[in-house]
Amino acid sequence: MGRLERAALRPLALLLLLLMQLQHLAAAADPLRGGQGPIKECQEHQFRCRNEHCIPSVWRCDEDDDCSDNSDEDDCPKKTCADSDFTCDNGHCIPERWKCDGEEECPDGSDESEATCPKQVCPAEKLSCGPTSHKCVPASWRCDGEKDCEGGADEAGCATLLGTCRGDEFQCGDGTCVLAIKRCNQEQDCPDGSDEAGCLQGLNECLHNNGGCSHICTDLKIGFECTCPAGFRLLDQKTCGDIDECEDPDACSQICVNYKGYFKCECHPGYEMDTLTKNCKAVAGKSPSLIFTNRHEVRKIDLVKRDYSRLIPMLKNVVSLDVEVATNRIYWCDLSYRKIYSAYMDKASDPAEQEVLIDEQLHSPEGLAVDWVHKHIYWTDSGNKTISVATLDGGRRCTLFSRDLSEPRAIAVDPLRGFMYWSDWGYQAKIEKSGLNGVDRQTLVSDNIEWPNGITLDLLNERLYWVDSKLHQLSSIDFSGSNRKMLIFSPDFLSHPFGIAVFEDKVFWTDLENEAIFSANRLNGLEISILAENLNNPHDIVIFHELKQPRAADACELSAQPNGGCEYLCLPAPQISSHSPKYTCACPDTMWLGPDMKRCYRAPPSTSTTTLASTTSRTIAATTRATGTTVHSPTYHNHSTEAPSLAAAVPSSVSVPRAPSINPSTLSPATSNHSQHYGNEGGKMGSTVTAAVIGIITPIAVIALLCMSGYLIWRNWKRKNTKSMNFDNPVYRKTTEEEDEDELHIGRTAQIGHVYPAAISSFDRPLWAEPCLGETRELEDPAPALKELFVLPGEPRSQLHQLPKNPLSELPVVKCKRVALSLEDDGLP
């Protein structure tokens, strides 16, 4: 080859090298795309997109744009929606309750079109976006500075309020603000010159008696100012007093110790003070990692080494996750498959190692939390509007809450104190807490909150953090709901936040619109930085480190009996005081707790049991009130919306003789059918039966009154003619146990697992029963109801079995669709 030919080929070789380098850079732009990048051939179990991407074949025609060009949804057969769903014009299925709710859930907007919603009327708590719009927004969004309606109708006609200047500023006469130090500086800083009006020169008040200041007097151009040295503050504008810096929960990174004139910061075990930042840094265990969902993947970032890797690839639509550090396991929810999975983190990338924990009765599992102490998982379901719990293997589960939930989303647990917390972004947005066993429910935040998405707990400092995607805020409160603090307000960095996590002195959150993960200082909200960007729908986020999950004792395992003596689930109880029980038992949604509060029984299928359950619950309530002892015991309800049932209200530690339990399943179907027959035919003979009954009951009532009057007269005469001697001192009694026969003894057994003692609540409220028909009343005489219960099927009604001394221990507890026992006064008629 000649010199000229080589010279001609040299540019071509350079061009070829340049093209290869560009291709290499393009492939390295996202090192985590792996097999989802542009390739020429796809495997047999994969579908080839129009843009040459490869996706699993099962993602084809699933109504999700997995190819990014929607080619996996082309030429798909029209899907038939369920009866409980609404069919969009393009074949997409959404829940029926989403239709005509003011928000477009269908991709084509057909759920809010005029054909679907011809006369849209917004409810009272919402605002219409105009006559031509079918959108409704919460009334609280009116004049909030953001245009939530398409045409900005929610902000139309809002008066522009005059701005208020900050504390270090001076407000001019025309409303503008200037720095306060520019007041009376002999220069006109306000447009109207009001900053120099009324200024006096040459008077120094500090020359006389230090201006009355106890420490420092500073002369100003107008007047003077008393100030204090570091560690002190003004008490009355002139006198300085010691500052308790520890009153500020964010004064120190972890532990604050106050001294006169100063304070000292310390760290918890496992942490050390950073000499530069004075913050506590984790020194125990491995380097912390940040694990987050990226729709089709679960990724991991090492917060020290900044290593970026993929944990679980080829997922469908993962929205929430949590970890168990001690066993190195990860748990996640897939919203498309409606399942909860688990796997060891080092094997999670292999689909064969992914274990399905929950795959039934799931609609929209959006929040997930792991109780690493008692080995349970908790999750929220916005479709079913429930909060549930299950063992880590998913073998045993029950529903804890199915009422007063609108759109439950994130959930977090505190196994050390026995509480769980969750967010609800429905019509009445709020953040709530309750015991891990579903008792002691209370609302922590209900005002100045709109769309609370992610929540997380700082167990060391006992604070809860959350993000609000509507208000663009990141805030925190303590575990009691007090000391609320807004850390960050930023429509830019908090455009649409979703997940949140806290570790050391950093708070981390995901943002859907920015498609990124941010971090900031959790004490002051400063030092905002980006950890990862160019993501694909980053939702949930957790920190993987052993200090995030402190070890503690499992009360159910410490019990003398396996599983705390519980037949099904042993759930930790909230530790409100030193007298709080350590755990309580729970049953599946289709069963109820027996009188011993440990064993589970199946509910009878007949409709007559509804009446029996109502009678039983009212009898228990009346008997409890008759003893004069207010019993605050947890009442477990099986909250399944399909088959709700009633749990026993009798505590397991009641000091009554134990008798064999009566199984409601022994009630014969004939009895149930007989009761139902009379219930259906009663209306046809109402007037005839009423007349006959009145004719029979009237003379009987008259005779009963005469007998009662005679008995009372005789008893009064006998009492006056009987000489007696009373010994009120218990020393003279045959036994001191006589006065305690009618008293309920709670929490005095050798077991640590029982229901709540009487001192568990600060309010002494009676126990109420809500019958099936919705009316609330008390039974003055429970005896007729008890006798009714103890007539065995097939025997004459005259053969009444002898009642035990305390029938509470033998009451058959039966299932009732709407019966519930409540310790709260709220909601009672």
Long-range contacts (C-beta under 8 A, 24 or more apart in sequence): 30-534, 31-308, 32-297, 32-299, 32-308, 32-309, 32-310, 34-310, 34-313, 35-313, 36-296, 47-72, 56-314, 59-316, 62-316, 62-336, 63-91, 63-92, 63-93, 64-316, 64-317, 64-336, 66-296, 86-111, 89-113, 95-383, 100-134, 101-136, 102-126, 102-129, 102-134, 102-135, 102-136, 102-137, 103-135, 104-135, 125-427, 127-154, 128-153, 129-153, 129-154, 138-427, 138-450, 140-450, 141-450, 170-195, 183-221, 183-222, 184-220, 184-221, 184-222, 185-221, 198-222, 211-238, 212-238, 213-238, 214-238, 214-239, 214-240, 215-240, 230-261, 230-262, 231-260, 231-261, 231-262, 231-263, 232-261, 249-461, 249-463, 249-478, 249-483, 249-485, 250-485, 250-523, 250-524, 253-278, 253-279, 253-280, 253-504, 253-505, 253-523, 254-280, 254-460, 254-461, 268-460, 270-547, 271-504, 271-547, 277-505, 279-504, 279-505, 280-504, 280-505, 281-504, 282-503, 282-504, 282-545, 282-547, 284-546, 284-547, 285-545, 285-546, 285-547, 286-545, 286-546, 288-503, 288-504, 288-543, 288-544, 288-545, 288-548, 289-543, 289-544, 289-545, 290-501, 290-508, 290-517, 290-531, 290-541, 290-542, 290-543, 290-544, 291-321, 291-323, 291-330, 291-541, 291-542, 291-543, 291-544, 292-499, 292-510, 292-517, 292-532, 292-538, 292-539, 292-540, 292-541, 292-542, 293-318, 293-319, 293-320, 293-321, 293-332, 293-499, 293-538, 293-539, 293-540, 293-541, 294-535, 294-536, 294-537, 294-538, 295-536, 295-537, 295-538, 295-539, 296-536, 298-330, 298-332, 298-348, 299-532, 300-544, 301-517, 301-531, 301-532, 303-503, 308-532, 310-349, 311-345, 311-348, 311-349, 312-343, 312-348, 312-349, 312-354, 313-349, 314-351, 318-539, 319-366, 319-539, 319-540, 320-365, 320-366, 320-367, 320-368, 320-379, 320-410, 320-539, 320-540, 321-368, 321-540, 321-542, 322-368, 322-369, 322-370, 322-377, 322-542, 323-370, 323-542, 323-544, 324-370, 324-372, 324-392, 324-549, 325-372, 325-544, 325-545, 325-546, 325-548, 325-549, 326-372, 326-546, 326-549, 326-551, 331-357, 331-368, 331-370, 331-377, 332-368, 333-365, 333-366, 333-368, 333-379, 335-364, 335-365, 335-366, 338-362, 338-363, 338-364, 338-365, 340-365, 340-368, 340-377, 340-379, 340-394, 342-392, 356-394, 357-390, 357-392, 357-393, 357-394, 358-390, 358-394, 358-397, 361-640, 366-408, 366-409, 366-410, 367-408, 367-409, 367-410, 367-411, 367-422, 367-423, 368-411, 368-540, 369-411, 369-412, 369-413, 369-420, 370-413, 371-413, 371-415, 371-436, 371-572, 372-415, 372-549, 373-415, 373-416, 373-551, 373-552, 373-553, 373-554, 373-572, 374-415, 374-436, 374-554, 374-555, 374-556, 374-570, 374-571, 374-572, 375-554, 376-436, 376-571, 378-411, 378-413, 378-420, 378-436, 379-411, 380-408, 380-409, 380-410, 380-411, 380-422, 381-408, 382-407, 382-408, 382-409, 384-641, 385-641, 386-639, 386-641, 387-411, 387-422, 389-436, 389-438, 389-569, 389-571, 389-586, 391-569, 396-568, 396-569, 396-588, 397-588, 398-568, 398-569, 398-586, 398-587, 398-588, 398-589, 398-638, 399-589, 399-638, 399-639, 399-640, 400-434, 400-437, 400-438, 400-639, 401-434, 401-438, 401-441, 401-639, 402-639, 402-640, 402-641, 402-644, 403-639, 409-452, 409-453, 409-454, 410-452, 410-453, 410-454, 410-455, 410-466, 410-499, 411-455, 412-455, 412-456, 412-457, 412-464, 413-457, 414-457, 414-459, 414-479, 415-552, 415-572, 416-459, 416-550, 416-552, 417-479, 417-574, 417-575, 418-572, 418-573, 418-574, 418-575, 418-580, 419-479, 419-574, 421-455, 421-457, 421-464, 422-455, 423-452, 423-453, 423-454, 423-455, 423-466, 424-452, 425-450, 425-451, 425-452, 425-453, 431-455, 431-464, 431-466, 431-477, 433-479, 433-481, 434-574, 435-572, 435-573, 435-574, 435-634, 436-571, 436-572, 436-573, 436-574, 437-571, 437-572, 437-573, 437-574, 437-583, 437-584, 437-586, 437-634, 438-571, 438-586, 438-634, 438-636, 439-573, 439-574, 439-584, 439-634, 439-756, 440-574, 440-576, 442-481, 443-481, 444-477, 444-480, 444-481, 445-477, 445-481, 445-484, 453-497, 453-498, 453-499, 453-500, 454-497, 454-498, 454-499, 454-500, 454-509, 454-510, 454-540, 454-541, 455-500, 456-500, 456-501, 456-502, 457-502, 458-502, 458-522, 459-548, 459-550, 465-500, 465-502, 465-507, 465-522, 466-500, 467-494, 467-497, 467-498, 467-500, 467-509, 468-497, 469-494, 469-495, 469-496, 469-497, 469-498, 469-512, 472-497, 474-500, 474-507, 474-509, 474-520, 474-525, 476-522, 487-520, 487-522, 487-524, 487-525, 488-520, 488-525, 488-528, 490-528, 493-518, 493-520, 493-528, 498-538, 498-539, 498-540, 499-538, 499-539, 499-540, 499-541, 500-541, 501-541, 501-542, 501-543, 502-543, 503-543, 503-545, 503-548, 508-541, 508-543, 509-541, 510-535, 510-538, 510-539, 510-540, 510-541, 511-538, 512-537, 512-538, 512-539, 517-541, 555-582, 555-583, 555-752, 555-753, 556-582, 556-583, 556-753, 558-582, 558-752, 559-583, 559-751, 559-752, 559-753, 560-750, 560-751, 561-751, 564-751, 564-753, 565-598, 565-751, 565-753, 566-598, 566-753, 567-598, 567-599, 567-600, 568-600, 570-753, 573-634, 573-756, 576-760, 577-759, 577-760, 579-747, 579-757, 579-759, 579-760, 580-756, 580-760, 581-747, 581-752, 581-753, 581-754, 581-755, 581-756, 581-757, 582-752, 582-753, 583-752, 583-753, 584-634, 584-636, 584-753, 584-754, 584-755, 585-652, 585-753, 586-636, 587-636, 587-638, 587-647, 588-638, 589-638, 589-639, 589-640, 589-643, 589-644, 589-645, 590-638, 590-640, 590-643, 590-645, 591-638, 591-645, 592-636, 592-638, 592-645, 592-646, 592-647, 592-648, 592-813, 592-814, 592-815, 593-636, 593-647, 593-648, 593-813, 594-648, 594-661, 594-813, 595-648, 595-650, 595-661, 595-808, 595-809, 595-810, 595-811, 595-813, 596-652, 596-658, 596-661, 597-648, 597-650, 597-651, 597-652, 597-754, 597-755, 598-652, 599-661, 601-661, 601-663, 601-664, 601-665, 601-813, 602-664, 602-665, 603-643, 603-645, 603-664, 603-814, 603-815, 604-664, 604-665, 604-667, 604-672, 604-814, 604-815, 605-672, 606-667, 606-669, 606-671, 606-672, 606-673, 606-675, 606-676, 607-672, 607-675, 607-676, 607-679, 608-667, 608-671, 608-672, 608-674, 608-675, 608-676, 609-664, 609-667, 609-672, 609-814, 609-815, 609-816, 610-772, 610-815, 610-816, 610-817, 610-819, 611-675, 611-772, 612-664, 612-788, 612-789, 612-812, 612-814, 613-646, 613-772, 613-813, 613-814, 613-815, 613-816, 613-819, 614-769, 614-771, 614-772, 614-773, 614-816, 614-819, 615-785, 615-788, 615-789, 616-785, 616-789, 616-811, 616-812, 616-813, 616-814, 617-646, 617-649, 617-769, 617-770, 617-771, 617-816, 617-819, 617-821, 618-769, 618-771, 618-777, 618-778, 618-779, 618-782, 618-785, 619-779, 619-782, 619-785, 619-786, 619-811, 620-649, 620-650, 620-767, 620-769, 620-808, 620-811, 620-821, 621-649, 621-766, 621-767, 621-768, 621-769, 621-778, 621-779, 621-821, 622-778, 622-779, 622-780, 622-781, 622-782, 623-782, 623-808, 624-744, 624-766, 624-767, 625-766, 625-767, 625-778, 627-742, 627-743, 627-744, 628-742, 629-743, 629-744, 629-758, 630-758, 630-764, 630-765, 630-766, 630-767, 631-744, 631-746, 631-758, 631-767, 632-756, 632-757, 632-758, 632-760, 632-761, 632-765, 632-823, 633-746, 633-755, 633-756, 633-823, 634-755, 634-756, 635-820, 635-821, 635-822, 635-823, 637-820, 643-815, 644-817, 644-818, 645-815, 645-816, 646-813, 646-814, 646-815, 646-816, 646-819, 646-820, 646-821, 647-813, 647-821, 648-811, 648-813, 649-767, 649-821, 650-808, 650-809, 650-811, 651-744, 651-746, 651-754, 651-755, 651-756, 652-749, 652-751, 652-754, 652-755, 653-745, 653-746, 653-747, 653-748, 653-749, 653-751, 653-754, 653-755, 654-744, 654-745, 654-746, 654-808, 654-809, 655-744, 655-745, 655-748, 656-805, 656-806, 656-808, 656-809, 657-804, 657-805, 657-806, 657-809, 658-809, 659-804, 659-809, 659-810, 660-810, 661-810, 661-812, 662-810, 662-811, 662-812, 663-812, 664-812, 664-813, 664-814, 664-815, 666-793, 667-793, 668-793, 668-794, 670-793, 671-793, 761-823, 765-823, 765-824, 765-825, 767-821, 767-823, 768-821, 768-822, 768-828, 769-819, 769-821, 770-818, 770-819, 770-820, 770-821, 770-822, 771-818, 771-819, 772-816, 772-817, 772-818, 772-819, 773-818, 774-818, 775-829, 776-828, 776-829, 786-811
